[in-house]
Amino acid sequence: MLDEDAWHHTVSRYARPSLWRTAFSLLTSVVPFIGCWALMYFALDVSYLLTLALALPTAGFLLRTYILFHDCAHGSLLPWPRANAWLGSALALISFTPFNRWRHEHLHHHATAGNLDRRGVGDVPTLTVAEYQAQPLGARFWYRFFRNPFVMFGIGPVWAMLAMPRFADKTARPAIKRSVWRTNLAIIVSLGLLCWLLGWKEFLLVEAPLVPLAGGAGIWLFLVQHQFDETYWERSEDWNYADAALRGSSYLKLPKVLQFFTGNIGFHHVHHLNPKIPNYNLPRAHDDTPVFARVPKVSLWRGLRAVRLKLWDEGGDRLVSWADIRNGRVVPATVPVGSSPPPRVR
């Protein structure tokens, strides 16, 4: 049991950005990304295989830069709201993502994560078993097509990074629409300038491998941080914000090098409990807070296997794979002896 006042007091002391640590984060993400991108370009004169090899660390620094963009959306990277917005808008040109639109959708995700009645904005589309079985054959096909790993991590990054952010919903607020079109214009100008200086073929040869690498990693992170074996989903009347953070957001325990490139976002339970904590304070908040010792821990291997989970089984309170459904019914889960559930919040 974790009282709301207690956890708020416990983690709020880490929600204070440090200017020197923020500067260090920028120096170890944006600067090496630009440097590696330049190395990829110069490597074109040597071998395209060398360019592709350099794409791995370059994509890693792009992903780390995206985490800083993400922190700006929460207003956690700098002490001043307007400074976060300006920096986030600048980083948006690197990630091809309109800042205001993404911030709106992502904050909605934080307010509704794990709520079955408020799905669909800022999250990975997920159906319950009953909803899927009630769908016509064509709708089932498209859901299976979308949740196929080759589609999700192949076509998905192109759609999520390059196509979807280019448009604003008709019902969106004017500020969000302006953010989309201003970002689009700034991207056109900056990319046009790069193509003019470097050559459009050379630019595409460098940029093309970064989209599936960084974008695919980002989609996988977003998926496994909420869709794992013992995750949390409830209807609105039973949904609780702190439960959704502690039981529905994983502690993705990655090797140190991957933890660096993912900007500590694997400490997702801490982030969802208090999104004002900057990424560099997340590990310390986790280590210093005893209740976090019992949050769901997901290893790299378990995270990779979580991709097989497709539907939420309301009767069994768990995510299931296609293999778990036989003859229209969900196969009962086997619970390991000695297992204990994550802490509940009153």
C-alpha positions in Angstrom: 0.0 0.0 0.0 1.3 3.4 -1.0 -0.5 6.5 0.1 -0.7 9.2 -2.6 0.6 11.9 -0.3 3.5 9.7 0.6 4.6 8.9 -2.9 4.1 12.5 -4.1 6.4 13.7 -1.3 8.9 11.0 -1.9 9.5 11.5 -5.6 8.8 15.3 -5.9 12.2 16.2 -4.5 13.8 14.7 -7.7 11.6 16.9 -9.9 14.1 19.8 -10.0 16.1 20.2 -13.2 19.8 21.0 -13.0 21.2 23.4 -15.6 24.6 21.8 -15.8 23.2 18.3 -16.1 20.8 19.5 -18.8 23.7 21.1 -20.6 25.6 17.8 -20.2 22.7 15.9 -21.6 22.6 18.1 -24.7 26.3 17.8 -25.1 26.0 14.0 -25.0 23.1 13.7 -27.4 22.5 16.5 -29.9 26.2 17.3 -30.4 27.3 13.7 -31.0 24.2 13.1 -33.2 25.3 16.0 -35.5 28.9 14.8 -35.5 27.9 11.2 -36.3 25.6 12.3 -39.0 28.5 14.3 -40.6 30.7 11.2 -40.3 28.0 9.2 -42.2 28.0 11.7 -44.9 31.8 11.8 -45.3 31.9 8.0 -45.2 29.9 7.9 -48.4 33.2 8.5 -50.3 34.7 5.5 -48.6 32.0 2.8 -48.5 28.2 2.8 -48.0 28.7 -0.2 -45.7 30.8 2.1 -43.4 27.9 4.7 -43.6 25.5 2.0 -42.5 27.7 0.9 -39.7 27.9 4.5 -38.4 24.1 4.6 -38.6 23.8 2.5 -35.4 25.5 5.0 -33.0 23.9 7.9 -34.9 20.4 6.4 -34.4 21.3 5.9 -30.8 22.1 9.6 -30.3 19.0 10.5 -32.2 16.9 8.4 -29.8 18.7 10.0 -26.9 17.9 13.5 -28.3 14.2 12.4 -28.6 14.2 11.7 -24.9 15.3 15.4 -24.3 12.5 16.5 -26.7 10.1 14.3 -24.6 11.3 15.9 -21.3 10.7 19.4 -22.8 7.1 18.4 -23.4 6.8 17.7 -19.7 8.5 20.9 -18.8 11.1 18.9 -16.9 14.4 19.7 -18.7 14.6 23.4 -17.8 13.2 25.4 -14.9 11.3 27.8 -17.2 8.2 26.7 -19.2 8.9 29.0 -22.1 12.5 27.8 -22.3 11.3 24.2 -22.4 8.9 25.0 -25.3 11.6 26.8 -27.3 14.1 24.0 -26.8 11.5 21.4 -27.6 10.5 23.2 -30.8 14.2 23.3 -31.9 14.6 19.6 -31.1 11.4 18.9 -33.1 13.3 19.7 -36.3 15.7 16.8 -35.6 12.9 14.3 -34.8 10.4 15.7 -37.4 7.8 16.0 -34.7 5.6 19.1 -34.1 6.2 20.0 -30.5 2.8 21.3 -29.4 0.8 18.5 -31.1 3.0 15.8 -29.6 3.0 17.4 -26.2 -0.9 17.5 -26.2 -1.2 13.8 -27.2 1.6 12.6 -24.8 0.1 14.4 -21.8 -3.2 12.8 -22.7 -1.4 9.5 -22.7 -0.1 10.2 -19.2 -3.6 11.1 -17.9 -5.2 7.9 -19.4 -2.5 5.2 -19.5 -4.1 1.9 -18.4 -7.7 3.2 -18.7 -9.7 0.9 -21.0 -12.4 3.5 -21.5 -9.9 6.3 -22.7 -7.7 4.5 -25.1 -6.7 5.9 -28.5 -4.7 9.1 -28.0 -0.9 8.9 -27.7 -0.7 5.2 -27.2 -0.4 2.0 -29.2 -3.9 0.9 -30.4 -4.9 -2.2 -28.4 -8.2 -4.1 -28.4 -9.7 -6.4 -25.8 -10.3 -10.0 -26.7 -14.1 -9.3 -26.8 -13.7 -6.2 -28.9 -11.5 -8.1 -31.4 -13.9 -11.0 -31.6 -16.8 -8.6 -32.3 -15.0 -7.0 -35.2 -15.9 -8.0 -38.8 -13.3 -10.1 -40.7 -11.8 -7.1 -42.5 -11.3 -5.1 -39.3 -9.6 -8.2 -37.7 -7.3 -8.4 -40.7 -6.2 -4.8 -40.4 -5.6 -5.1 -36.7 -3.5 -8.2 -37.2 -1.7 -6.5 -40.0 -0.9 -3.4 -37.9 0.3 -5.5 -34.9 2.5 -7.6 -37.0 6.2 -6.9 -35.9 7.4 -6.5 -39.5 4.7 -3.8 -40.1 5.0 -2.2 -36.7 8.8 -1.9 -36.8 9.2 -1.7 -40.5 6.5 0.6 -41.9 5.6 2.0 -38.5 8.7 4.2 -38.1 8.1 5.8 -41.5 4.5 6.4 -40.7 5.1 7.6 -37.1 8.1 9.9 -37.9 7.5 11.2 -41.4 3.8 10.9 -42.4 1.5 11.1 -39.4 3.1 14.2 -37.8 2.6 16.2 -40.9 -1.1 16.7 -40.3 -3.3 18.1 -37.6 -6.7 16.8 -36.7 -9.6 19.0 -37.9 -10.8 19.3 -34.3 -7.4 20.3 -33.0 -6.9 23.7 -31.3 -5.5 26.5 -33.4 -2.2 26.5 -31.5 -1.7 22.8 -32.3 -2.5 23.3 -36.0 0.0 26.2 -36.1 2.6 24.1 -34.5 2.2 21.4 -37.2 2.4 23.8 -40.1 5.3 25.8 -38.7 7.2 22.7 -38.0 6.5 21.4 -41.5 7.7 24.7 -43.0 10.8 24.7 -40.9 11.6 21.1 -41.9 11.1 21.9 -45.6 13.5 24.8 -45.4 16.1 23.0 -43.4 16.0 19.8 -45.4 15.9 21.8 -48.6 19.1 23.7 -47.5 20.8 20.4 -46.6 19.9 18.8 -50.0 21.2 21.9 -51.8 24.5 21.9 -49.8 25.1 18.1 -49.8 23.1 16.8 -52.6 19.6 15.2 -52.3 20.9 11.6 -53.0 23.6 11.9 -50.4 21.2 13.3 -47.9 18.7 10.4 -48.4 21.5 7.8 -48.3 22.4 9.2 -44.8 19.0 9.8 -43.4 17.2 6.7 -44.7 18.7 4.1 -42.3 18.2 6.4 -39.3 14.4 6.4 -39.6 13.8 2.6 -39.2 16.6 2.3 -36.6 15.7 5.2 -34.3 12.0 5.1 -35.1 11.7 1.3 -34.6 13.6 1.5 -31.3 11.3 4.3 -30.1 8.1 2.3 -31.0 9.5 -0.8 -29.2 10.3 1.3 -26.1 6.8 2.8 -26.1 5.2 -0.6 -26.5 7.1 -2.6 -23.9 6.9 0.2 -21.3 3.1 -0.5 -21.0 2.5 -3.8 -22.7 4.1 -6.6 -20.8 2.8 -9.8 -19.2 1.5 -8.4 -15.9 0.5 -4.9 -16.9 -2.4 -2.9 -15.7 -5.7 -2.0 -17.4 -8.9 -1.0 -15.7 -12.2 0.6 -16.6 -12.7 4.2 -15.5 -14.6 3.4 -12.3 -11.7 1.3 -11.0 -8.8 3.1 -12.6 -6.2 4.8 -10.4 -3.4 7.1 -11.6 -0.7 5.8 -9.2 -1.7 2.1 -9.8 -1.4 2.8 -13.6 2.1 4.2 -12.9 3.4 1.5 -10.5 1.7 -1.6 -12.1 1.1 -0.5 -15.7 4.5 1.1 -16.4 7.5 -1.2 -16.5 11.0 -0.9 -15.1 12.8 -1.8 -18.3 16.1 -3.0 -17.0 18.5 -2.5 -19.9 22.3 -2.9 -20.1 24.1 0.4 -19.2 25.0 1.3 -22.8 21.3 0.9 -23.9 20.2 2.8 -20.7 22.4 5.7 -21.9 21.1 5.8 -25.4 17.5 5.5 -24.2 17.9 8.4 -21.7 16.9 6.3 -18.7 13.4 6.1 -20.0 13.4 2.5 -18.9 12.6 3.8 -15.4 9.1 4.4 -16.8 7.3 3.7 -13.5 9.1 6.7 -11.9 8.4 8.8 -15.0 4.7 8.1 -14.9 4.4 8.6 -11.2 6.0 12.1 -11.6 6.6 13.2 -15.2 8.3 16.4 -13.9 11.4 14.4 -13.0 14.1 15.0 -15.6 15.6 11.8 -17.2 18.9 12.1 -15.4 17.2 12.0 -12.0 15.1 8.9 -12.7 17.7 6.2 -11.6 18.3 8.0 -8.3 14.6 8.4 -7.6 14.2 4.6 -8.3 17.1 3.6 -6.1 16.0 5.8 -3.2 12.3 4.8 -3.1 11.6 1.4 -1.5 8.2 0.8 -3.1 9.9 0.8 -6.5 11.6 -2.5 -5.6 8.3 -4.3 -6.3 7.3 -2.7 -9.6 7.2 -4.9 -12.7 10.7 -5.5 -13.9 11.2 -6.3 -17.6 14.5 -7.5 -18.9 15.7 -6.9 -22.5 14.7 -10.5 -23.4 11.3 -10.2 -21.9 10.9 -6.8 -23.6 11.6 -8.4 -27.0 9.2 -11.3 -26.2 6.5 -8.8 -25.2 6.0 -8.0 -28.9 3.9 -11.2 -29.1 1.2 -9.8 -26.8 -1.7 -8.4 -28.9 -5.0 -8.3 -26.9 -6.2 -7.5 -23.4 -8.1 -10.3 -21.7 -10.5 -8.6 -19.3 -11.5 -11.9 -17.7 -7.9 -12.8 -16.9 -6.5 -9.3 -16.4 -3.6 -9.9 -18.7 -2.3 -9.3 -22.2 -2.5 -12.3 -24.4 -1.0 -13.5 -27.7 -2.7 -15.0 -30.7 -1.5 -18.4 -29.5 -3.4 -17.9 -26.2 -6.7 -17.8 -28.0 -8.0 -21.2 -29.2 -11.4 -21.9 -30.6 -12.5 -18.4 -29.7 -11.5 -18.8 -26.0 -8.5 -17.6 -24.0 -6.3 -20.3 -22.6 -6.0 -19.9 -18.8 -2.7 -18.5 -17.6 -0.3 -20.5 -15.4 0.8 -18.5 -12.4 4.4 -19.3 -11.2 4.6 -20.6 -7.6 5.7 -17.9 -5.2 4.8 -15.0 -7.5 3.4 -11.8 -5.9 1.6 -9.0 -7.5 3.0 -5.5 -7.7 2.0 -3.1 -4.9 -1.5 -1.6 -5.1 -2.2 2.0 -4.2 -5.1 3.2 -2.0 
